[in-house]
Amino acid sequence: MSYEPSTVEICLTLGIGAIIALFYRSYVDTLPLQGNESVLDFGSGSGILSRHIAARLARGGGHLTCVDISSRWMKVIQHTLRGFHNVTYRLGHITRIDLPEASFDTILTHFVLHDIPAAERPLIVNTLARKLKPGGRLILREPQGHGLDLHELQALTTAAGLAAQDFEAHKVWLGPVYDGIFHKADLPQLVTPEISHSSDVFSINLIYTSDHS
Ligand SMILES: C[S@@+](CC[C@H](N)C(=O)[O-])C[C@H]1O[C@@H](n2cnc3c(N)ncnc32)[C@H](O)[C@@H]1O
């Protein structure tokens, strides 16, 4: 599967992004950030969201890491965020780049998971959970009705040792979305969860490094 955008898609995204920048900014303003954290923006794309996070963190001494698998989006975001000195860029598949374990206070994933094949999602969410510091938070926004439903989201996060702190299925200016904040629960480290899925059933078998049953 290729995530490389066409030139038309890049131009459209940047054009629309400039028009709706205020909505993205107001979303970032609602996020529970102190400003001094280490934040990972997973699937940062064009950076229309990341630029507001970078600005918030720049004021508080925090740091932003932008990860994207697309080299074209990576070039775009490096240009968009060129004025910020508190941003690191990492190109590659989130499960294959060598980000340190337990190193982020907050991970943001905005409109990314639904775009990823269902079979890949468990490993991706598990990887995100491993990259969070103990007590760290995963902040997630996904569109409703685009191939990722509530039950799968619950199964994916639970399997990764993430506990829902706040979860809402509601309508925002972008349309109906799931908004969730998940805490990295105080659980033993998960090895790869065994997952089987058919079109409408998800079953996850949790395997931990130590037996806490
Ligand atoms: C729909 S875009 C969302 C971009 C941005 N978060 C936003 O809301 O504007 C999804 C992004 O995730 C990236 N992506 C998809 N799978 C990825 C993976 N496995 N590792 C890193 N980035 C990935 C894509 O290249 C794309 O830029």
The ligand as an SDF file (V2000), in Angstrom:
LIG
                    3D

 27 29  0  0  0  0  0  0  0  0999 V2000
   -5.0380   10.8220    6.4850 C   0  0  0  0  0  0  0  0  0  0  0  0
   -3.4040   11.3240    6.7880 S   0  0  0  0  0  0  0  0  0  0  0  0
   -3.6070   12.2850    8.2770 C   0  0  0  0  0  0  0  0  0  0  0  0
   -2.5580   13.3540    8.3940 C   0  0  0  0  0  0  0  0  0  0  0  0
   -2.6590   14.2390    9.6410 C   0  0  0  0  0  0  0  0  0  0  0  0
   -2.5710   13.4870   10.8620 N   0  0  0  0  0  0  0  0  0  0  0  0
   -3.9170   15.0780    9.5910 C   0  0  0  0  0  0  0  0  0  0  0  0
   -4.8440   14.8110   10.3480 O   0  0  0  0  0  0  0  0  0  0  0  0
   -3.9630   16.0030    8.7810 O   0  0  0  0  0  0  0  0  0  0  0  0
   -2.6180    9.8330    7.3760 C   0  0  0  0  0  0  0  0  0  0  0  0
   -1.0870    9.9460    7.4060 C   0  0  0  0  0  0  0  0  0  0  0  0
   -0.5480    8.7930    8.0620 O   0  0  0  0  0  0  0  0  0  0  0  0
    0.6310    8.3770    7.3740 C   0  0  0  0  0  0  0  0  0  0  0  0
    0.8460    6.9470    7.6800 N   0  0  0  0  0  0  0  0  0  0  0  0
    0.0470    5.8990    7.3440 C   0  0  0  0  0  0  0  0  0  0  0  0
    0.5620    4.7430    7.7950 N   0  0  0  0  0  0  0  0  0  0  0  0
    1.7050    5.0410    8.4540 C   0  0  0  0  0  0  0  0  0  0  0  0
    2.6780    4.2540    9.1360 C   0  0  0  0  0  0  0  0  0  0  0  0
    2.5540    2.9250    9.2330 N   0  0  0  0  0  0  0  0  0  0  0  0
    3.7380    4.8660    9.7090 N   0  0  0  0  0  0  0  0  0  0  0  0
    3.8650    6.2260    9.6080 C   0  0  0  0  0  0  0  0  0  0  0  0
    2.9620    7.0170    8.9540 N   0  0  0  0  0  0  0  0  0  0  0  0
    1.8960    6.4480    8.3900 C   0  0  0  0  0  0  0  0  0  0  0  0
    0.3070    8.6680    5.9040 C   0  0  0  0  0  0  0  0  0  0  0  0
    1.4520    8.7880    5.0940 O   0  0  0  0  0  0  0  0  0  0  0  0
   -0.4740   10.0000    6.0260 C   0  0  0  0  0  0  0  0  0  0  0  0
    0.3810   11.1070    5.9450 O   0  0  0  0  0  0  0  0  0  0  0  0
  1  2  1  0
  2  3  1  0
  2 10  1  0
  3  4  1  0
  4  5  1  0
  5  6  1  0
  5  7  1  0
  7  8  2  0
  7  9  1  0
 10 11  1  0
 11 12  1  0
 11 26  1  0
 12 13  1  0
 13 14  1  0
 13 24  1  0
 14 15  1  0
 14 23  1  0
 15 16  2  0
 16 17  1  0
 17 18  1  0
 17 23  2  0
 18 19  1  0
 18 20  2  0
 20 21  1  0
 21 22  2  0
 22 23  1  0
 24 25  1  0
 24 26  1  0
 26 27  1  0
M  CHG  2   2   1   9  -1
M  END
$$$$
